[in-house]
Amino acid sequence: MTAARPRVVVAGLGDTGLLVAIHLSGRADVVGISSKPGLVSGQELGLRLARPREWVRDYWVSFDRYRKLDAVSTVHGSLLAADLDAKQVRVADADGSERLEPYDVLVIATGVSNGFWRQPDLQTRDQVDAALTGAHERLGSSATVVVIGGGAAAVSSALNIATTWPDKQVDLYFPGERALPQHHGKVWDKLSKQLTALGVGLHPGHRAVVPDGFGCDEITAGEVAWSTGQDPVTADAVLWTIGRVRPNTGWLPAELLDEDGFVRVDEHLRVPGRDDVYAIGDVAASDPLRNSARSRADAMLASNVLAGLNGGVLKTFKPAVRRWGSVVGVQKNALEVFTPTGQSFKIPAWSALQPLIVWRGIYKGVRKG
Ligand SMILES: Cc1cc2nc3c(=O)[nH]c(=O)nc-3n(C[C@H](O)[C@H](O)[C@H](O)COP(=O)(O)OP(=O)(O)OC[C@H]3O[C@@H](n4cnc5c(N)ncnc54)[C@H](O)[C@@H]3O)c2cc1C
C-alpha cells in the first residue's frame, strides 16, 4: 500500500498561487481555489486597457490550458472562511453551493484588490471578457484622458494609451517630484522622456482629492480637484491608479493578520505559530514592498511546503529592496525589463520568444488557446 500524499490547498490562483500549484503538481494532492475561471493577472494595466487582445495572450488564460494543472484539482469559487484548528477552508462554489476543503498545508495567495482591474469577486469567462472590453471601449471613446497616480500602473497606462491612440490628450498627475518612487531613479528618467516625446502632459506635485465614498474602482468622467492647491482639471476619462490596495483577507481569522490586514509571515514565508500555513504574493507581509511575487519566491515556497512536511530545511526569502521588472509591457514587439539598479535590457522578437520564455519556461507547458 502506498502512503497518502499530503493535501495542499492553494487559496487564490492568481500570478503566484498558480505558480505554486504548478511547482507542487504531482508532488502533493493540490487543490487550487479561485474566484476566476483562469489566470486573470493584475499585471501590465496599460497594455490591458489599450491593447487587450495582446494582453490576453499572457495574462488571461483559462486553467485547462496549463499542462501542469492537469494533476491539480481546481475549484471555481470564493473562499468564505478558514478554520485553522480543523484544518479546512469553506468555499462558495460558482453554482452557489458551499463545500469544505480539508488540508494538510494551506498556502494563502489571495492577493490584493486595486482599482477596477483587480477585484476578488466571482466572475465567469463572459464577465471577465466584458470587463476587459468595457474598459477598452470606454477609453477608446474618450478624447481626453487624465491618469492619476505615480506608480507602475499609472505610468504604464499613460504610455500605452498614448501609443495606441496618438490623437488623445493624455495627462499624468502624480504627487511627488517624480513618478515611480519605488523604482530606481533611472527608470523614471528614461520613461519620462518617452512620455514627453509621445505628448503626454506630466504634472508633478498633484495629489488628487478622492471623492467621499469612492473606492477608485471605476473610470470616472469630469472634474478632478487637488489637495495640493492647483486648479481642478476635467477629462472625458479619469483613471484612478493611486495604489490604494486592500488585502483580500476578509475570509481569514484576525490572528493571521498584521495591523493593515496582510498575512504575517516569517523569513520562510510561513505564518508564525502555524507551521501548516504559508502566504505568498501581494497578500503576504514579507517585506516593506511585499515583494514575494515580483521576486519569484513561488518555487522556494513550494520547496518549503514539501520540506516542512518532510522535516527538511526551509529556505529563506530574500526580497529585492527596489521594485524592478517590466513597467510598460511589450512595445514594438520588444519587452524592456528594468533591474533593481535601474539598468534595463530588452528582449526582442517577443511574439516569437514568448512561448519559450513564458509558456514553457515559467509555466512548464501551456496549450494553445
Ligand atoms: C511571473 C511573474 C512576473 C512578474 N513580473 C512583474 C514585473 O515585471 N513588474 C512588476 O511590477 N511586477 C511583476 N510581478 C508581480 C506582480 O506585480 C504582482 O505582485 C502579482 O500580480 C501579485 O500576484 P498575487 O498572486 O499575489 O495576486 P493576484 O494575481 O491578484 O492573485 C490573487 C487571486 O486570488 C483571487 N482571490 C482573492 N480573494 C479570493 C477569495 N476570497 N476566494 C477565491 N479567490 C480569491 C483573486 O481573484 C486572484 O485571482 C510578477 C509576478 C510574477 C509571478
The ligand as an SDF file (V2000), in Angstrom:
LIG
                    3D

 53 58  0  0  0  0  0  0  0  0999 V2000
    5.9770   35.6320  -13.3350 C   0  0  0  0  0  0  0  0  0  0  0  0
    5.7750   36.9630  -12.6790 C   0  0  0  0  0  0  0  0  0  0  0  0
    6.3050   38.1060  -13.2760 C   0  0  0  0  0  0  0  0  0  0  0  0
    6.1140   39.3440  -12.6860 C   0  0  0  0  0  0  0  0  0  0  0  0
    6.6370   40.4440  -13.3140 N   0  0  0  0  0  0  0  0  0  0  0  0
    6.4870   41.6560  -12.7470 C   0  0  0  0  0  0  0  0  0  0  0  0
    7.0430   42.8070  -13.3570 C   0  0  0  0  0  0  0  0  0  0  0  0
    7.6940   42.7180  -14.3980 O   0  0  0  0  0  0  0  0  0  0  0  0
    6.8720   44.0200  -12.7670 N   0  0  0  0  0  0  0  0  0  0  0  0
    6.1520   44.1380  -11.6000 C   0  0  0  0  0  0  0  0  0  0  0  0
    5.9830   45.2450  -11.0850 O   0  0  0  0  0  0  0  0  0  0  0  0
    5.5950   43.0570  -11.0150 N   0  0  0  0  0  0  0  0  0  0  0  0
    5.7390   41.8260  -11.5360 C   0  0  0  0  0  0  0  0  0  0  0  0
    5.1740   40.7400  -10.9230 N   0  0  0  0  0  0  0  0  0  0  0  0
    4.3850   40.9030   -9.6710 C   0  0  0  0  0  0  0  0  0  0  0  0
    3.0080   41.4930   -9.8440 C   0  0  0  0  0  0  0  0  0  0  0  0
    3.1050   42.8820   -9.9990 O   0  0  0  0  0  0  0  0  0  0  0  0
    2.1140   41.2390   -8.6000 C   0  0  0  0  0  0  0  0  0  0  0  0
    2.9200   41.3290   -7.4660 O   0  0  0  0  0  0  0  0  0  0  0  0
    1.4160   39.9110   -8.7160 C   0  0  0  0  0  0  0  0  0  0  0  0
    0.4820   40.0120   -9.7560 O   0  0  0  0  0  0  0  0  0  0  0  0
    0.6940   39.5300   -7.4320 C   0  0  0  0  0  0  0  0  0  0  0  0
    0.2460   38.2040   -7.5380 O   0  0  0  0  0  0  0  0  0  0  0  0
   -0.6910   37.5680   -6.4340 P   0  0  0  0  0  0  0  0  0  0  0  0
   -0.7710   36.1150   -6.7700 O   0  0  0  0  0  0  0  0  0  0  0  0
   -0.2400   37.9560   -5.0810 O   0  0  0  0  0  0  0  0  0  0  0  0
   -2.1100   38.2630   -6.6260 O   0  0  0  0  0  0  0  0  0  0  0  0
   -3.2010   38.0640   -7.7900 P   0  0  0  0  0  0  0  0  0  0  0  0
   -2.5320   37.7760   -9.0890 O   0  0  0  0  0  0  0  0  0  0  0  0
   -4.1010   39.2350   -7.6970 O   0  0  0  0  0  0  0  0  0  0  0  0
   -3.9700   36.7330   -7.3520 O   0  0  0  0  0  0  0  0  0  0  0  0
   -4.8980   36.6470   -6.3270 C   0  0  0  0  0  0  0  0  0  0  0  0
   -6.0300   35.7620   -6.8000 C   0  0  0  0  0  0  0  0  0  0  0  0
   -6.8280   35.3740   -5.6890 O   0  0  0  0  0  0  0  0  0  0  0  0
   -8.1940   35.5290   -6.0270 C   0  0  0  0  0  0  0  0  0  0  0  0
   -8.9770   35.7140   -4.8040 N   0  0  0  0  0  0  0  0  0  0  0  0
   -8.9440   36.7590   -3.9560 C   0  0  0  0  0  0  0  0  0  0  0  0
   -9.8060   36.5680   -2.9340 N   0  0  0  0  0  0  0  0  0  0  0  0
  -10.3870   35.3640   -3.1530 C   0  0  0  0  0  0  0  0  0  0  0  0
  -11.3710   34.6180   -2.4570 C   0  0  0  0  0  0  0  0  0  0  0  0
  -11.9230   35.0490   -1.3050 N   0  0  0  0  0  0  0  0  0  0  0  0
  -11.7420   33.4210   -2.9570 N   0  0  0  0  0  0  0  0  0  0  0  0
  -11.1830   32.9310   -4.1190 C   0  0  0  0  0  0  0  0  0  0  0  0
  -10.2570   33.6110   -4.8140 N   0  0  0  0  0  0  0  0  0  0  0  0
   -9.8550   34.8190   -4.3380 C   0  0  0  0  0  0  0  0  0  0  0  0
   -8.2060   36.7630   -6.9160 C   0  0  0  0  0  0  0  0  0  0  0  0
   -9.3810   36.8680   -7.6730 O   0  0  0  0  0  0  0  0  0  0  0  0
   -6.9650   36.4680   -7.7700 C   0  0  0  0  0  0  0  0  0  0  0  0
   -7.2900   35.6170   -8.8220 O   0  0  0  0  0  0  0  0  0  0  0  0
    5.3750   39.4680  -11.4630 C   0  0  0  0  0  0  0  0  0  0  0  0
    4.8570   38.3130  -10.8560 C   0  0  0  0  0  0  0  0  0  0  0  0
    5.0580   37.0720  -11.4450 C   0  0  0  0  0  0  0  0  0  0  0  0
    4.5160   35.8380  -10.7430 C   0  0  0  0  0  0  0  0  0  0  0  0
  1  2  1  0
  2  3  1  0
  2 52  2  0
  3  4  2  0
  4  5  1  0
  4 50  1  0
  5  6  2  0
  6  7  1  0
  6 13  1  0
  7  8  2  0
  7  9  1  0
  9 10  1  0
 10 11  2  0
 10 12  1  0
 12 13  2  0
 13 14  1  0
 14 15  1  0
 14 50  1  0
 15 16  1  0
 16 17  1  0
 16 18  1  0
 18 19  1  0
 18 20  1  0
 20 21  1  0
 20 22  1  0
 22 23  1  0
 23 24  1  0
 24 25  2  0
 24 26  1  0
 24 27  1  0
 27 28  1  0
 28 29  2  0
 28 30  1  0
 28 31  1  0
 31 32  1  0
 32 33  1  0
 33 34  1  0
 33 48  1  0
 34 35  1  0
 35 36  1  0
 35 46  1  0
 36 37  1  0
 36 45  1  0
 37 38  2  0
 38 39  1  0
 39 40  1  0
 39 45  2  0
 40 41  1  0
 40 42  2  0
 42 43  1  0
 43 44  2  0
 44 45  1  0
 46 47  1  0
 46 48  1  0
 48 49  1  0
 50 51  2  0
 51 52  1  0
 52 53  1  0
M  END
$$$$
